[in-house]
Structures are given as structure tokens and as C-alpha cells.
Amino acid sequence: MSTTMRRLGDRFDAATRGPRGRVLALALAAVAAVVPLALSQYDVDVLTDVALWSAIALGLNVVVGFAGLLDLGYMAFYAFGGYAFAILSTQAHWSLWACLPVGAAIAGGFGAFFGFPTLRLRGDYLAVMTLGFGEIVYLAANNLQITGGPGGIFGMPIPTLGRLSLGQPIDYYWMALALVALAAWVIGAVARTRTGRAWAYLREDETAAQAMGIPVLRYKLLAYVFGAVWAGLAGALFAAKQTIITPDTFTFTESFLAVAVVVLGGVGSLPGVILGAFAYIVIDEYFQAFTASYSGLIFSALLLIFILLRPAGLWPSRQRAQELGRSGLAPSRGERPDPGQGRGAGLGEAGAVPPGGGAP
Amino acid sequence: MIPQEVANGLIIGSIYALVALGYTLVYGILRLINFAQGSLYTVGAYIGFLLVPATAGLAHTAPALAVVVLLAAAMLGSGILAVVVDLVAYRPLRRAPLFASLVSSLAVFVLLENLVQVVVGAQPETFPTLISQTPWLIGPVAVTPSQVVLVAVALALMAALQLFTQRTRLGRAMRAVAVNHDTASMMGIPVNRVISLTFFLGGALGAAAGLLVGLNYGTITFNMGELAGLQAFTAAVLGGIGNIPGAVVGGLILGLLQSLSATVIPTQWTDAIAFAVLILVLALRPRGVLGERVAERV
């Protein structure tokens, strides 16, 4: 499934490049905006979830796909956005529009706060740290007074725009779609800047990037914070749509599923991860009728199969070739030039290097 | 109050230590964080739970023997599962980059956890009491026979592991593989078989911990391995990952920290202690408490 998805994504990616591509992207966005008018409220609701998860996947893709950092606690930032809206709107009567930037800022701020001491760690340790961070945020939401404990917060007001009330499913859908469009546009643009190239560099070879004078820690932090912001925005929209937020919406399983969506959709490819989000929500909706645990089962199995079939690298070679400015010559990621090394799981500089090794 | 907290800390700490040994063994050999260790712990608890009816007759006449049978079954089951996990999910990725094996182990973890949920259901299960839970008073400390058994079994397993790695040929082979796969292989050590053995031991120790938790605390859930796995990983890092005595020391320190902190902060926050410790250790002293002895990794 994911190979097909990736191929589709690649073709889409190629088609949306250049001025003609921009027209195509706009046309697609217009279709996405208009088509739901003909759909049932239930379908619109499902598509809203697709859009919200697309925003999540796009944001996480910055962290995982661009900078190559495995983040297992990404949904914590979703929680920051959601709770920011929930608390500010019910207690201070802020509007959604005021809460969105605040939610994004809080998510980004916590990203910086947590990322600064941890991002210098090697990849595997970073993964565990982010997992721990996600668990702490979950524990906090479950136990704090201000977050309403396990019952969460409910009764958020319906967002308005001037005199217009935005309480219909289609209204939420359009807001979520606008967020996806904004995310895809901004993230796509950033990826083509110096910053995007620096991310690709440190992902491919951190040591070399550092040797070339790229401030590795700063760029990792930037990716982490920039990625977190999108989860914050999506979380605030999600809370507004549900009018309730509970700790259950950002458990470890949710963070895992976000990673699975990005990896299966095609790490680093914007259309790919949107397709991944679509596939996830459709599968999740279908199995909701049985029991929620099946989506975890299916996606972990898919992820396992995928990784076993593509062990040499998750990054599509076309994308990498493009990033590295040559075609077909790029070695697959992490390919071991010296097979005599024999150091287990491919942690290149394993040996006596402590987990903090390699950073300034 | 404090002596009681110390006792509680050592009890839960020995559980962390057992699970942490699984992380440390695999990390020592493959430099891989085996996320699946948390689910092997869960699977161990459930194997024991599912076999309780079968051993009911035995539990009536000789409860100690019933516990031994359950323990052996859980350890064997999870140990074999760990070997299978390695064969299926890690061995094909030995030469692949870190990201691949890490995602693979994560996928296995979630897969096993969800399989348990699908097979036995999401509801918590209640373990029958096989060992008395009536507390003995030893000075100011109250401990139950079940807790004594828990600590005794945990200590015995740790001692056995230490003896195995230090005193036997296979143990020496494990240490050799931990130092360098290729050199070990040239010395005639069957590296892959040694790796399988390592996974078996790690899974068996995790399963023992899961079963002991079930016997002692009475309730098990399909996602019990999430929190316990993370805490045990913290313990392994705290003691210096890849280091066997380190995992034990780290587990006991973490258990003590958690139970002592319960006297000053609300109990629902004690779980957060582990993560705070993990962040502090990795940020300040990533080698862990006993981490300097990198030469003696297994």
C-alpha cells in the first residue's frame, strides 16, 4: 500500500513543481474545498479529521522527514494547542482566533524548552526522551486541576467570524483545510530555503554538517519548534471542533500513529504524508465499528513490513537525489561502507561513544 | 515511615532492575533500544495469568510449586517470543541504519501490545492470590510474604545472570560478541546464536518481572508495559546502559527515588519522577552511574 502511496506522492510532488504546479495545487485545494458541499455531515466530519491529521503529519514530517529526528511524543504539542484553546476560551472567553497563535506559541515554547537540553543526544536516546516527554505531558493533563484531570475540559464556545457562527461541520472542515494549505505552503517554502538544505544535511550526516560549520543543535531545535507549532494549531482547531478535550487524545499510541503515518506516507514528501493521514483516518473510521485497538495493530504491522522491505533508507531516493543535487548517485542512507565493522544495529560510532556524543 | 518507603522502593526497584536487564543485555550486544522489552514484560504477565486455571490444582496443594511453574512458563514463553522478534524484526536490519531498527522495534512494541489487547481485551485482569498478602511486621517495616518472594526471585535471577555471564563459556561468548561481532565470529563464536540467547535472556527476565508484578499487585493490563518499560529503560540508562550491575543499581535507585518522593509529592506524580530522572541523567551524565566501565559492557 505504502509503495503505491509513495509512487502517487512522488508523481504528485513532481506535478506540483513550478508555476504550472502551483496552478495544479490551487486547483486541488479548490476541489478539496468545494467537493464536501455535496457530502453528508458524517463524511465532512471524517474529512475534517483527515485535514487535522494532515496538519499533524506535515508538522511531524519537518521533524522526522526533514531533520531526521525520531519524535515519539509529538502529540504532546497537539495537547498544548488544544488545552490552550480550551482553557483560554472557557475561562478568559478568548476567541479561537486569539487562541490559535497563543496555542502555537505555547507548543513552540515547550518545544524549545524541552528540545534545548535533549536535542544534542544521539538519535535513539532522543527518541526515548521524546517518548518520556509525551508521557509527562499526558500525566500532567491527567492530574492537573487546570486541565480538568481525566475528564478534560468541555463546553468550549462555537467559533465566530464577525457575526457569522462557524458551528457547522463544513465550517470546521474549511478551517482545517485552510490550516493544511497554510502548512503545506509554508513548510514547502521553508524546505527550499537554506534552512531546509541544512536540515537535509544534518539528517544525512550530522558529523559532516557540523564540520562544514552548520550549527547542528540550532537547526535541530528550529526543526523541532517549527514542527511543534503545527501540532499546536491543529490541536486548538481539534478542541474547537470537538468542544471537548481529554488526555486520551494524545496518548503514546497517538504519537506512534503520527510517526507511522509519516513513515508510511513517505518521509519527507508533503503530498505523501497527506495521503498517509487520509489512509489512517479511513482505516481508523472503518475499524471504529469493531474496536479502536485495530488501527494500532494494523499500523504497527504495516510499519514493520514497510521497514523490513526498505531497510536501506526511508527517504525516497528521488527526493534525496534532488536534495543532494545529483541523480542516482546518492548512496542509500546510512549504507555501511566498511562491512568489516560489524557493529550491530548500524549505530555507526557505537563503541564507547556515550549517548551525548557528536554534538557541541 | 521512611524505613517502610525504603522497603517499598527496593521492592519496585527490583522489578525495574529485572526489566532493565533486558534492555541492557540487548543494548550491550546490538546497540539497539529494544522497545519491545516492555511488551515482553506484559506478555509474561499474561502467560502467567492465562495458566493460572491450569495450575489451580497444584496451587491448592503446593502453592510454591505453582508459582515456580508459572514463572518458568512465563519466562520460557516470553524468551522464545523475544528470539522470534529478533529473527523477524531485527536480524534483517543488522546492517541498516539506526533509524530503521529503532522504528522496527517501536513497531514490534505497539504490535505486541495491541495483539495482547485484541486477544485478552482492554479490561484489567485480576490475578488470584497465590502467595499470602498478610503482612509480617519486621521492626518498623511491614512486608508481605508475596513481596519477600518477589525480591527473592528477582535477586536470584540477577545473581544467576551475573554468574552466567561471568563464569560460563556461553557467558564469555556473550561478552565477546558485545565487544566486537566480527572478531568474536572469527574466534569461532556463533554470533547469531549468541544474539538469540541474549534476546531469550532479556525476554525471560522481563517476563519474570511481569509475572511477579501480577502476583504481587493483583492487577494486570494490556498496556502495563508502556510505563514499566519506560521506567526500566530509565533505570538502565541511570546505571549506565549496557552494564549488568548498572541495570540493577539503576533499578534500585529509581525505585527508592520514586517511593521516597511519594512522601513529599502527591503519589500520582511519582511516575513523572522516572522521566525527570531520565532527562536529567541524559542531559548531565549520559554514561550513567556505573557507565565509565565501558570495557565491561555485558
Interface residues (C-beta under 8 A of the other chain):
Chain A: G68 L70 L72 P117 T118 L121 G123 D124 Y125 A127 V128 M129 L131 G132 F133 E135 I136 L139 A140 N142 N143 F252 T253 F256 V259 A260 V263 T291 S293 Y294 G296 L297 F299 S300 A301 L303 L304 I307 L308 P311 A312 G313 L314 R333 G334 R336 P339 G340 Q341 G342 R343 G344 A345 G346 L347 G348 A350 G351 A352 P354 P355 G356
Chain B: I29 L30 R31 L32 I33 V88 A89 Y90 P92 L93 R94 R95 A96 P97 L98 F99 A100 S101 L102 V103 S104 L106 A107 V108 F109 V110 L111 E113 N114 L115 Q117 V118 A122 N180 H181 D182 T183 S185 E226 L227 L230 F233 T234 V237 I241 P266 Q268 W269 D271 A272 A274 F275 A276 L278 I279 L282 A283 P286 R287 G291 V294
